Amino acid sequence: MTNQPAPELLELEIRLLMEGIYEHYGCDFRDYSKATLKRLVSARVAKEGLGSITALLDKTLHDRSCFDRLAGDLSISVSTMFRDPSFFKAIHSEVFPMLRTYPFIRIWHAGCGRGEEVYSMAILLHEAGLYDRCRIYATDMNQQRVEEAQRGVYPLKEMQEYTRNYQAAGGEHSFSAYYTARYGNAIFRSWLKENIHFAQHNLVTESTFNEFNLIVCRNVLIYFNRPLKKRIHELFVNSLAPFGFLALGRQESIGSYFSSPYEVINIQEKIYRGLKSGY
């Protein structure tokens, strides 16, 4: 951006942009952290070849494709399969033994992005003998990302890193058995999708839609301000089955509103379990 405005004017422009998006498109980014919005919006202004956030507001309101690009920036999703292998090892050793006692298991991946972590969980459940009695709900606010996740196709060049992560997470087989290599891509086996339901869902504006034994939401809440984190936490509380698990990952900074209804299962990986049979 050229001629960077004063901080208070920049903040006003960003606020007007977020209000305009909310009023015109119904997407609510207003409670993202200020630092996150400034970084992502400024980058989009530069990519669009514009001179100001006000100009981006005008283009966003009159050009749906510009809005789609900005929404893609704001619905942040950067992941790898079995990212942070210690997280998946903790899920396997500390959560799966309890899930094994249930005849049917519902899991919600909130903010699933391109689906890497969803397929990682499906593989983990398969190797633990639990996949056949699971239903995984993979949701994201970005419809394009949901469609990418449903396809389950990733660049073949990424498989070397994914294989290392899989092995570090305690994978029991050859990782290549889970995908077919074709035309420079890795296409994950169709049977991995059989128990996964992909859908668009906005954590900011939509309500609970089922009751879950495990909710996984990693690297999403870190981009939100405290009031929005609290609101989404209430959504998770209302979505958990009795004694259900909430897994947030080590990147999250947990506020006091996360502590009262839960027992800490793994403090490093931020894995919690509901303390009682109803909230």
C-alpha positions as CSV (number, residue, x, y, z in Angstrom):
1,M,0.0,0.0,0.0
2,T,1.3,3.5,-0.8
3,N,1.0,6.5,1.5
4,Q,0.1,4.5,4.6
5,P,-2.6,6.3,6.5
6,A,-2.5,7.2,10.2
7,P,-3.2,4.2,12.5
8,E,-6.6,5.4,13.6
9,L,-7.7,6.0,9.9
10,L,-6.4,2.6,8.9
11,E,-8.4,1.0,11.7
12,L,-11.5,2.9,10.6
13,E,-11.1,1.8,7.0
14,I,-10.7,-1.8,8.1
15,R,-13.8,-1.6,10.3
16,L,-15.8,-0.1,7.4
17,L,-14.6,-2.9,5.1
18,M,-15.6,-5.6,7.5
19,E,-19.0,-3.9,8.1
20,G,-19.6,-3.7,4.4
21,I,-18.8,-7.3,3.9
22,Y,-21.1,-8.3,6.7
23,E,-24.0,-6.2,5.4
24,H,-23.6,-7.1,1.7
25,Y,-22.4,-10.7,1.8
26,G,-23.4,-11.9,5.3
27,C,-19.9,-13.0,6.2
28,D,-18.7,-11.8,9.6
29,F,-15.0,-11.1,10.0
30,R,-15.5,-8.2,12.4
31,D,-14.2,-9.9,15.5
32,Y,-10.9,-11.1,13.9
33,S,-7.9,-9.7,15.8
34,K,-6.8,-6.3,14.6
35,A,-3.3,-7.4,13.8
36,T,-4.6,-10.3,11.6
37,L,-7.0,-8.0,9.7
38,K,-4.4,-5.4,9.1
39,R,-1.9,-7.9,7.7
40,L,-4.3,-9.8,5.5
41,V,-6.3,-6.8,4.2
42,S,-3.1,-4.8,3.4
43,A,-1.7,-7.8,1.5
44,R,-5.0,-8.0,-0.5
45,V,-4.9,-4.3,-1.3
46,A,-1.4,-4.8,-2.8
47,K,-2.4,-7.9,-4.7
48,E,-5.4,-6.1,-6.3
49,G,-3.1,-3.2,-7.3
50,L,-5.1,-0.7,-5.3
51,G,-4.1,2.4,-3.3
52,S,-6.1,2.1,-0.2
53,I,-8.5,-0.1,1.9
54,T,-11.3,2.3,0.9
55,A,-10.6,1.4,-2.7
56,L,-10.7,-2.3,-1.8
57,L,-14.1,-1.8,-0.1
58,D,-15.5,-0.3,-3.3
59,K,-14.1,-3.2,-5.4
60,T,-15.2,-5.8,-3.0
61,L,-18.8,-4.6,-2.9
62,H,-19.1,-4.4,-6.7
63,D,-17.0,-7.3,-7.8
64,R,-17.9,-10.7,-6.4
65,S,-14.6,-12.3,-7.5
66,C,-12.7,-9.7,-5.5
67,F,-14.8,-10.6,-2.4
68,D,-14.1,-14.3,-3.0
69,R,-10.4,-13.6,-3.1
70,L,-10.5,-11.5,0.1
71,A,-12.7,-14.1,1.9
72,G,-10.2,-16.8,0.9
73,D,-7.4,-14.7,2.6
74,L,-9.5,-14.2,5.7
75,S,-10.6,-17.8,6.1
76,I,-7.0,-18.8,6.9
77,S,-6.1,-22.4,6.2
78,V,-2.5,-23.5,6.1
79,S,-1.9,-27.1,7.1
80,T,-0.1,-30.3,6.4
81,M,-1.1,-33.9,7.1
82,F,-0.2,-35.0,10.6
83,R,1.1,-31.5,11.4
84,D,2.5,-31.5,14.9
85,P,2.8,-35.3,15.1
86,S,2.8,-35.1,18.9
87,F,-0.8,-33.9,18.8
88,F,-1.9,-37.0,16.9
89,K,0.0,-39.3,19.2
90,A,-1.8,-37.7,22.2
91,I,-5.2,-38.2,20.5
92,H,-4.3,-41.8,19.9
93,S,-3.1,-42.5,23.4
94,E,-5.3,-40.3,25.5
95,V,-8.6,-39.9,23.6
96,F,-9.0,-43.0,21.5
97,P,-9.2,-45.4,24.6
98,M,-12.3,-43.6,25.8
99,L,-13.8,-43.3,22.3
100,R,-13.3,-47.1,21.9
101,T,-16.0,-47.6,24.6
102,Y,-18.7,-45.9,22.4
103,P,-20.8,-47.9,19.9
104,F,-20.8,-44.9,17.5
105,I,-18.5,-41.9,17.5
106,R,-19.1,-38.4,16.1
107,I,-16.2,-36.1,15.4
108,W,-16.3,-32.5,14.3
109,H,-13.3,-30.9,12.5
110,A,-14.2,-27.2,12.7
111,G,-12.2,-25.1,10.2
112,C,-11.1,-28.1,8.1
113,G,-9.4,-26.0,5.4
114,R,-8.2,-28.2,2.5
115,G,-8.8,-31.3,4.6
116,E,-5.3,-32.5,5.4
117,E,-6.0,-32.9,9.1
118,V,-9.4,-34.6,8.4
119,Y,-7.7,-37.3,6.3
120,S,-5.0,-37.6,9.0
121,M,-7.7,-38.3,11.6
122,A,-9.4,-40.8,9.3
123,I,-6.1,-42.7,8.8
124,L,-5.5,-42.6,12.6
125,L,-9.0,-44.0,13.3
126,H,-8.6,-46.7,10.6
127,E,-5.3,-47.9,12.2
128,A,-6.9,-47.9,15.6
129,G,-9.8,-50.0,14.3
130,L,-12.3,-47.2,15.0
131,Y,-13.1,-45.7,11.6
132,D,-16.0,-48.0,10.7
133,R,-18.0,-46.7,13.7
134,C,-17.2,-43.1,13.1
135,R,-18.9,-40.1,11.4
136,I,-16.5,-37.2,10.8
137,Y,-18.0,-33.8,10.1
138,A,-15.5,-31.6,8.3
139,T,-16.6,-28.0,8.0
140,D,-15.1,-24.7,6.9
141,M,-16.6,-21.3,6.2
142,N,-15.0,-21.2,2.8
143,Q,-16.9,-23.3,0.2
144,Q,-14.0,-23.5,-2.1
145,R,-11.8,-25.1,0.6
146,V,-14.6,-27.5,1.5
147,E,-14.7,-28.6,-2.1
148,E,-10.9,-29.0,-2.2
149,A,-11.1,-31.1,1.0
150,Q,-13.8,-33.3,-0.5
151,R,-11.7,-34.0,-3.5
152,G,-8.8,-35.2,-1.4
153,V,-6.2,-34.4,-4.1
154,Y,-2.8,-32.9,-3.1
155,P,0.5,-32.2,-4.9
156,L,2.6,-35.3,-4.9
157,K,5.7,-33.3,-3.9
158,E,4.1,-32.8,-0.5
159,M,3.9,-36.5,0.3
160,Q,7.5,-36.7,1.4
161,E,6.8,-34.3,4.3
162,Y,3.5,-35.9,5.0
163,T,5.1,-39.3,5.2
164,R,7.7,-38.0,7.8
165,N,4.8,-36.5,9.8
166,Y,2.8,-39.8,9.6
167,Q,5.7,-41.8,10.8
168,A,6.5,-39.4,13.6
169,A,2.8,-39.6,14.7
170,G,3.1,-43.4,15.1
171,G,1.8,-44.5,11.7
172,E,1.7,-48.3,11.4
173,H,1.8,-48.9,7.7
174,S,3.2,-47.5,4.5
175,F,1.8,-44.0,4.0
176,S,1.7,-44.5,0.2
177,A,-0.9,-47.2,0.7
178,Y,-3.5,-44.4,1.4
179,Y,-3.2,-42.7,-1.9
180,T,-2.7,-43.2,-5.6
181,A,-0.1,-41.1,-7.5
182,R,-1.3,-39.7,-10.8
183,Y,-0.3,-36.7,-13.0
184,G,1.8,-35.2,-10.2
185,N,-0.9,-35.5,-7.6
186,A,-1.7,-37.8,-4.7
187,I,-5.3,-38.9,-4.8
188,F,-6.4,-40.2,-1.4
189,R,-8.4,-43.5,-1.4
190,S,-12.1,-43.1,-1.8
191,W,-12.8,-45.4,1.2
192,L,-11.2,-42.7,3.5
193,K,-14.1,-40.4,2.6
194,E,-16.9,-42.9,3.2
195,N,-17.5,-41.7,6.8
196,I,-16.7,-38.1,6.3
197,H,-19.4,-35.5,5.7
198,F,-18.0,-32.2,4.2
199,A,-20.1,-29.1,4.6
200,Q,-19.8,-25.3,4.7
201,H,-20.3,-23.9,8.3
202,N,-19.4,-20.5,9.7
203,L,-18.2,-20.7,13.3
204,V,-18.8,-17.0,13.7
205,T,-22.5,-16.8,12.6
206,E,-24.0,-20.3,12.7
207,S,-25.1,-22.5,15.6
208,T,-24.5,-26.1,16.7
209,F,-25.8,-28.8,14.4
210,N,-25.1,-32.1,16.2
211,E,-23.6,-33.6,19.4
212,F,-20.0,-34.7,19.2
213,N,-17.7,-37.0,21.1
214,L,-14.6,-35.1,19.9
215,I,-14.3,-31.6,18.5
216,V,-11.0,-30.7,16.8
217,C,-10.3,-27.0,16.0
218,R,-6.7,-26.2,15.5
219,N,-5.1,-22.9,14.5
220,V,-8.4,-21.1,14.0
221,L,-9.2,-19.4,17.3
222,I,-5.7,-17.7,17.4
223,Y,-6.9,-15.3,14.7
224,F,-10.0,-14.1,16.7
225,N,-10.4,-11.6,19.4
226,R,-11.4,-12.5,23.0
227,P,-15.2,-11.9,22.7
228,L,-15.3,-14.0,19.5
229,K,-13.2,-16.8,21.1
230,K,-15.7,-16.8,24.0
231,R,-18.7,-17.1,21.7
232,I,-17.1,-20.0,19.8
233,H,-16.2,-21.7,23.0
234,E,-19.9,-21.5,24.0
235,L,-20.7,-23.1,20.6
236,F,-18.3,-26.0,21.4
237,V,-19.7,-26.5,24.9
238,N,-23.2,-26.8,23.4
239,S,-21.9,-29.2,20.7
240,L,-20.1,-31.6,23.0
241,A,-21.7,-34.9,24.0
242,P,-21.4,-35.8,27.7
243,F,-17.8,-36.2,28.7
244,G,-16.8,-35.2,25.1
245,F,-13.3,-34.1,24.1
246,L,-12.2,-30.7,22.8
247,A,-8.8,-30.7,21.0
248,L,-7.3,-27.2,20.2
249,G,-3.6,-27.8,19.6
250,R,-0.6,-26.3,21.2
251,Q,-0.7,-23.0,19.2
252,E,-3.8,-21.8,21.1
253,S,-3.7,-19.5,24.1
254,I,-6.5,-20.6,26.3
255,G,-8.4,-18.0,28.3
256,S,-10.1,-18.6,31.6
257,Y,-13.4,-19.3,29.9
258,F,-11.9,-22.6,28.7
259,S,-11.1,-23.9,32.1
260,S,-14.3,-24.3,34.1
261,P,-16.2,-27.0,32.2
262,Y,-13.2,-29.2,31.4
263,E,-10.7,-31.6,32.8
264,V,-7.2,-31.1,31.3
265,I,-6.1,-34.2,29.4
266,N,-3.0,-32.9,27.8
267,I,-1.9,-29.3,28.6
268,Q,0.8,-29.1,25.9
269,E,-1.6,-30.1,23.1
270,K,-4.6,-28.3,24.7
271,I,-6.8,-31.4,24.8
272,Y,-9.7,-31.2,27.3
273,R,-12.6,-33.4,28.4
274,G,-16.0,-32.3,29.7
275,L,-16.2,-32.7,33.5
276,K,-19.9,-33.7,33.6
277,S,-22.7,-35.3,31.7
278,G,-24.4,-32.0,30.8
279,Y,-23.5,-28.3,30.8
